[in-house]
Amino acid sequence: MQIYKVGGAVRDRLLGKPVTDIDWVVVGATTEEMLAKGFRPVGADFPVFLHPKSGEEYALARTERKSGRGYGGFTFHASPEVTLEEDLIRRDLTINAMAEDDQQNLTDPYHGQRDLEARLLRHVSPAFAEDPLRVLRVARFAARYATLGFTVAPETLGLMRELSESGELQALTAERSWKEISRALMEDQPQVFIEVLRECGALKVLMPEVDALFGVPQPEAHHPEIDTGVHTLSVLEQSAQHKQPLTVRWACLLHDLGKGLTPEEEWPRHIAHEHTGLKLIKAVNERFKAPKDCQELALLVGQYHTHGHRALELKPSTLLELLQSFDVYRRPQRFEEFISACEMDARGRKGLEQRSYPQADYLRGAATAARSVAVQPLLEKGFKGPELGEAIKRERLKALKAYKEAASA
């Protein structure tokens, strides 16, 4: 029995990056031997075990063969005869197909170290094209390592393009796709993920609503970058630079989908794009079964982001309706995330990345003013039921009028 550290742990050590998760491969062992040593089996698909003390995953060396469509369409074979090289060749990228023994002796049959130095994301073997999930994984790695200068090797991009055109991407489950998308959005350069998907043709398959934004012009006076797709990438980039959570990043990606529906004769204006985009945002949300908080914020940002930009001009009654839509009294965090998304949208414009966004503090102040209305005095006056609701609304409107006057003074 020989045990090797494999994959990301080896890659990140060689890159000088912190190693978090460690995967191990066991060569020359049987399931019975692993169980005898106290390892606990996990999963029914292939032989993976948890270490009795550390809890880390140890997998028996295995080969795999394509047997169906999609990510799960593989037959695995594990036995003591499977070599380390045979196990490594089934991996996606050369930089993930290296192994180390306990003395840090490197096994690198597919030249992963050379590709690390060349800053290339290159597939290990033609079998890469058998797994459609790898299109998303490579795009995610491109987003993770873009700051180090990594790019996708042309021949790998070619295989990704073949996969995109084959119909295999449609076989991916929503859960697997969302796992890769959400991880990619939380990388340092999430816009690179979208760029790579677009370059290999996967974006128009997975998110045609986002792909449709490229080439759609906006008024240059407000958007010096003009192209709506370029703007969306810039907004996503800003959200990463400002360390925004996943909910905000997802909303940033989807906020302008309505502009992809504007008839060409109306370009570069996009009247009511906030409303027309809602059905598209809903469709993307449902396609990937995004978490509820991501879905809700994306829809609210899509509908109200121009309200955010015009916050200083809004009438107190419109401002109150906006606050009610977000339920700022019970869910203040969601409104805070909306403000963040609006600010990222404003900063995601060429040359305006550093411009201040006074609307943010103004909206926060408005929410505080509305929340400051006390309910107890109204109860003491005898208001109850629907009448109480109307009385609270009147007092909040009064508070917002006073707030607006004070802010304008």
N, C-alpha and C positions, 0 to 999 in steps of 0.2 A: 504494500500500500504506500503510495506517494501522494503527498498533499501539496498543492500549489495555490498561491494567491493569484487571482486572475482579474482581468478586465479593468474597471475604473480605478481600483486601488493602485494598480501598477502604473496606469496612465498618469494619474494625478501626482503620484510620487515623482515620476520622471519630469513632470512639468513644474515641480516645486510647489504644487497646490496642496491645501489640507486634504487629508484622506478621511472620509467620513464612513461610508459603507464599505465593508470588505466582503468579497465573494471568494469562495474556495472551491477548487475542483479536486476530487479524489480519483486518482488513477490506480487501477489494479485491485479494486475492492468490489465486494458484492454487497447487496442489501443486507444479507444476513450478518456479514462482518460489521457493518455500520451499526446495526441494532445491538449486536453483542457488545459494542463499545459504549453503549448508552445513548447513541444518537436517536433523536426523535423524528420520525418521518413527517413531512408536510406535503400536502397536495397529492392528487391521485394521478396526474398527467405524466410526471417523470420523477426519477428518484432524487429528491432533495431532502436534506436532513438538517435538523437544528442541533448545534453542539450542546452537549449536556450541561456545560458550565457557561460558556459565553453567549449562547443563543444565536450565534452567527450561522449563516447558511452554508452548508457543504453539499455540493452536487456531485454525483458520480459522473465521470467522463462519459459523454454520450455522442452519438451521431444522430442526425435527423434527416428525414426524407419528406418531400412535399407529397401530401396525400389528399388535399382538398383546397378550397378557396380560403383566403383571408389569413389573419394572424394565427388562428388556431388550427389551420389545415396541415398539420405535420404529424408524422409518426416518429417516435423517438426510440432509440436502441441504446441501452446501457449494458456494458459487461466489462469484466476485468481486462478484456483484450483491447478495448478502445484506448488508443494512445492519446497523449496530451495534444499532439499536433492535429489529430482528427477532431478532438473536442474544440480546439481553437478555430479551426477552419469554418465552423458553422456560425461564427460570430459576425457581426455586421461590418465593423470598421477595423482596419489594421491596428489602429491605436488602442482598440479594445480587445485585441487578440494576442496579448502578451501575458506571460506568466512568470512568477518568481517562486523559487523555493525558499526554505527558511533561512538561507544564507544570502538572500537577495541576488542569487544567480538568475539572470534573465533568459527566458526561452522566448525567442521572437522569430518564429519561422516565416512570418508574412511581412516582415520589415516595418513593423509599427513604430519602432524608435526612429527610423529614417523619416517616416512620414510626420512624426512629431516635430522633428527638427525642420522639416520642409513646410510645416504648418498646413498639412493636407489632410482632409477627411476623405479617405479612399476605402472602397469596399474590399473585403478579403477575397471573395470568390464570386463567380457568376451566380451562385446560389442566393446572393443578396437579393436578386430580383424575384425570389420566391415568396418574400414576406413583405406585404404592402406597408406594414407598420414602420418599416425601416425608412420610408420616405419621410415620415414625421420625425423619427428619431434623428436622422442626419440633419434635418433642418433645425432641430432643437440643439444639437451639438454645435452647429454653425452659429446659432445665437449665443450659446454659452462661451465659445472660444473666439468670437469675432474680435474682441479686444486684444487677443494675443496674435491676431493676424491670420487665423485659420480660414481657409476657403475649401469649398467642395471640389474634389478632383473632377475634371471634365468628363472622364469616362464613368465616374459614379453618378454624376448629374444625368448622363445619358441613360443609365439604367433606371434612375428615378423617373425620368421622362417616359420610358417604356412602361413602367408600372402605372404611371398616371393615366396613360392612354389605354391600358389593358382592361380597365373596369374592375381591377382588383381592389382599388381603394374603397369602392362601395361595399366591399365585404367586411370592412372594419366595423367593429361594434362601436356604439356611441361611447361606451365606458372607456375602451382602450384609446380611442381618439381623444377624448376629453383629458385623459391622464397625460398624454403627450402635449396637448395644446396648453393645458394649464401650467405644466412645468416649464414649457417654452416661454410663456408670457411672463413668468417670474425670473427669467434670465436677465443678465445685464443689458443685452441688446435684443429685445424681443422682436423689434422690427425686422431683424435679419431673418428670423424664422419665417415671417410672411414673405419676405423677398425671395428666399430660396424656394418656398412652396410655389411661388408665382413663376419663378424661372424654370422649374421643371414641369409646370402645367398642373400641379396638384391643387393649387388654390382654386382654380375654376371648377374643379371636381368637388372639393370639400366645402369651399365657401364661395360659391359663384357670386354671392351678394357683395363680398369684399372685392373680389377680382374685378367686378363691373365698375368699380370706382376709378380705376386707372384709365387715364385719358379723358376723364370728365372734367371740364374746366369750371373754375369758380371766379367770381369777380376779383381782379388783381388788386383793387384798392384794399380789400379785406384780406385777401390771400395772395401774397406775393409769389408763393410757390405755384399758384394756379391749379395744378392737378390735384383732384380730390384724393386719389390714391396715395400720392406723395404726402399730402397733408395728414392722412390717417396714419401713415408710418411715422411721421414726425411727432404726432400726438402720442403714439405708443412709446416712442423713444423718450419723450419728456416724462411719461409716467414712470418709466424705469429709472431715469435720472433722479426723480424726486421720490423714489422708493415707495411708490404707491402699492396698495394691496391688490390681490387678484381681481376683486370686484371692480375696482376702478380701471384696471388695465383692460378687462373684458369690455367694459362700457366704452372705453376710449376706442377700442377696435371697431365697435359696431355703431358708434353714435351718428355717423353720417350716411348710413346705408340708403336712406331715401333719395340721396342725390344721384344714385345709380339709376333711378327710375324717371328722372327728369327728361322730357322729350328734348331732342337736340335743338329744335327751333327756339326753345326757351333758354338755352345756355347763354351766358354763364350763371344766370340767376336760378335759384332753386326754391321757388315759392312753396311753402307748406311741406318742405322735405321732412320736417320733424314728424308730421302726421303720417305721411306716406311710408316712411321708413319703419313704422312700428310693426307692420305685418312681416317685414323681412327680418327684423331683430327677433321677433317671436319664432320665426321659422328656424333661424340659426340656433337660438336657445334650445329649441326642442330637438333639433337634429343631433346635438351633442349631449343632450340631457344635462346641461349646465346646472350647477347647484342653484337653489332657489334664490339666495342672496345675489348671485351674479345675474340671474335672469331679471330679477326685479330692478336692480340698479341700471342695467343696460336699457331696459324699456323706459325708465324714468328719465335717464340722461338723454336718450334719443328724443323723447317728447319735449323736454323742458330746457335743453342746454342753451337755446337762444334766449330764454327767459333769464337764465343765469348771466349771460353777457349783457343783457339790457336791464339788469337789476336796478341800477340807479335811476332808470326812467320809469319803472313800473309804478302804476297807481297802487295805493295801499290795498285796495280790494283785490287786485291781481296778485299782489305779494302774499296776501292772506290765502288765496286759493292755492298758490304754489306751496306754501308751508303746509296747508291741509293735505295736499296730494302726497306729501312725503311723511305725513303723520309725525311731524317733528316733536310732538309732545311726548310720544311714547318711544319713538325710534330716532333719537337725535343723531346717532352715528351714520345712519343712511343719508341724512341731509348733508353731513360733513363730507361724505364720500362723493356726493353729487357736486358739491362746491369744488372739490379737488379735481374731478373729471372736467368740469367747466374750465378750470384754470389750466389744465393740461391742454385742452382744446385751444385756448387762447394763445398758449406758448408754442403750440405745434405749428407755427407759421414762420416761414423763412425770414430771418432777420429780426423776429419779434420774440425770440426765446427768453430774453431777459426783461421784457417789458412788465411793469407792475400790473397787478390785477386787483384794483380796489374793490371790485364787486364781491370778492371773497369775504372781506371783513364786513362789508355792508350787509350781506346775506346772513352772516353769523349774528350780527347785531339785531337784525330783524327777527330772527328766530328767538333770540333772548328776550326781545321786547314782547313777542306774542306769548312766550312761555311764562312771562312774569305776571300775567293776569291771574289773580287769585279767584278760585271758585267759591271758597267759603262765604265771603260777603254776599254773593248772589244767592246761595242757599239760604242764608239768614233772611234775605229779602222775600223768601217764599217761592223762588223760581224752582221748577222741577220739570222733569220730562223734556219734551221738545222745546218748551219755553226756556228751560235752562240752557239748552244748546244754543238757541238764538241769542240769549243774553250774553253767553260767553263769547260768541262770534262778534257781537257788537263791541264788547269791551276790548277784544283783541284788535279789531279794526281801528278803534280809537287809539290804542297803544301804538299801532303801526303808523297812523297819521302823525302822532306826536313824534315818533322816531324819525320819520321822513323829514318833518319840518326841522327837527334839531340837526339832522345830518346835512340839510341843505343850507342851514344858517351860516 
